[in-house]
């Protein structure tokens, strides 16, 4: 799924949502509320530079998984406030590293590589309909606390380690989906952030550090249960 396709989906749902809200304008506020506590999870699809394989230990994220919890409060007919937290895991695409290892003049090299992880506390505003199978769209903002993957390469006469580092930054997002009876919720989100990592490499005892601004844009496809 491309970002453009997701934007079109959000726009289409927004148009449908606006029409539904106009049609519901004569109903009472008590019949126009949704909310509660929700647990959710799904798959994460890296987007843009985050998904591109790179020889300099940037991007190269694979499809990942995430889970989280959300609480929603209705503050007006068809309008809610949402607060949620997500935990994401994306394995590192080691295909470029494997090519470099294979072409290295020394045989007997081996390597291990970790994953990207991130915690995302966010909040925002949701617009929704109260039809039995309702539509919703929302905008969110928050903060990302991320960890870069750790890499080790060992072999005859060679010992290299790139430590896992913490990075954080503001994060922004938008979501769209359907809400079935205020119980089952399915949808998709697009999250954008650019945390900075101070990447430290140790090659045979010699250390070097480079600051990397890593876009961590992801499309999250999720399903949840609201209690």
N, C-alpha and C positions, 0 to 999 in steps of 0.2 A: 504494500500500500504506500503510495507516494503522498508527500505532504499536500500537493495540489489536490489530490483526490479527497484527502481528509478535509481540506478547506471547503471543497464543494459540498461534502456531506454535512458539515456544520451549517453552511449557508442554507441548504435545503431544509434541514431540520428547524433552523431559525425561522424561515418563512412559514413552515407549517405550524410551528409553535405560536407565532404571532397571530395567524389566522384562528387557531384554536382558542387563544386567549381572548380575542375579540368576540368569538362566539360564546364564550363563557362569561362575558362581562355582566350578565344579569343574574348570575348565581350568587349565593351568599358566601361570606368569607369562611364560615365554618365548614363548608363543603369544598373549599379550595386550599386545603393544607395537606402537606406531606412532610415526612421527617422521621427522625429516629436514628438509631445506631446501626451501622452497616459494616460488615466484614467483606472484603473483596480481594480478588487476585486475578492473575492472568499472565499474558506473555508481553514482553517488551521488544519492539523492533527498533534497533538503532537507525538513526537517520542522518543524512548529510555526512560531514567529516567524521562523525563518531563511528560510522560504519565502514569508512575507507581503510583498507589495509595499508600500513605504513611501516617503513623500515626504521624509523626513528622513534619507535615506541610511543606512537600517538594513535588515537582512533582505534581501528581494528577490533571494534566490539562486535560480538556475535549476538544472535537472538538470545534474549534473556527471560527472566521470570521476575515477578514482583508480587507482593501482597501488602495489605494495609487495612486501615480502619477509618471510618468516617462518621461524623455526627452532623446532622442537618437540622436546622431550626427554620420553620416558616415564620416570616416576619410580616407578610402581607399576602393577599390572594395571589397565588401562583408565583411567589417570590420567596426564595430561601437563602439562608446563610449556611455555608458548608465549611467545616474544618476537618482536615484529614492528614494522615501520615502514610507514607509509602516506603517500602524497603525494596530496592532493586538489586539484581545480580546479573551481570553480563560477562560471560567468558571472553577471554582475549583470543582473537583470531591469530594463531601462531604460524600461518602459512608462510609469511615473509621471513620469519625467524628460521623456520625449517629450511628454506631455500639458502639462507646465508650459512647455516650450519653445514649443509650438504656441499657447498662450494668452498668451505674453509680448507686450507691446505693440510691441517692437522686432523687425523682421523681419531675416532674414539670420543668425540664430544657428545655431551648430553645436556638437556636443558629442561627446566620446569617453568611454567608461567601461570600466574594466578588470574584473578577476575577483577573487573570493576564492580564496586559496590557503592550504594548511595542510600542515604536517608533523606526523605523529602517531606518536611512539614509544610502544609499549604492551607490557604483559606481563600474563599471567594464567594461569588453570588451566583445562584442558580435560578433560571426561569424554567417553569415546568407547567404542564397541563394536568388536569385531573380526570381525563378520560381513563377508562379501565386499563388500557395500555397507553400510558402517557409518554409524551416526548419531553426531553429536557436539554438545555444547553447551559453551560456555565463558563465563567472566566475565573482563573485562579492566579495567585501569586504567593511566593514563599521563599524558601531557602534550601539549598542543597548542601549536604555534608557527604562528600564523596571520598573514596579511597581508590588509588591507582593500583594496577596489578603489580605483583612482585615477579621479577625474572632472575633466574640463576642459570649460568652456563658454566659447566665444568668439563675438564679433560686434561690430557697431558700438557703441562706447562701453562694452563689457562684457567683462571678462576675469575668470573665476572658475576656481579650481583647488582641488580637495580632494585632498590628498596621500594616497598609500597609506601606511598605518601598520602597525606590528607589534603584535600582541597575543598573550598566552599565558595559559594556565589549565590546571588539572587536567582530565582527560577520563576518562570512564567508558563502558563498553560491554558488550554481550552479543552472542553469536553462536550460530547454529545451522545445521546443514547435514548433508551426507552426504560420506563419504570412500570412494572406490571404489578398493579394493586398495592403499591407501597411496600412490596416484599421482595420481588426479584428485580434486580437492576443490571442491565447490560449496556455496554457502550465502549467508546474509545476516547482517549485523551492524547493531546500532543503537548509535550513538555520540552522547554528550551532552557538551557543554562550553560555557563562557561566558567567552570571552576578552574583555578590555577593550582598547579602542582609544582613543587620544587623537587624535581627528579634528581636523585643522587645515584651515581653509578660508581662502583668500586671494581676496577680492573687490575688484578694482581697487586692489590694494595694501594693503587693510585686512585684517589677520589676526584670526581668532577660533579658539579651541580648545574642544572639548567632549569629555568622556570618555564613551564609550558602552560599555555592557556588552552584547555581541552574542551571544545564544544561537546556537550553530552545531551544531544537532542534525541528524544525517543518518542515513538508512538506506542501507547499502552492500550491493549485490548483486554477488557476486563468483564467479569461477572461478579455480582455480589448478592448477599442476602441481608435485608434490613429487618431489624427486630423491633 
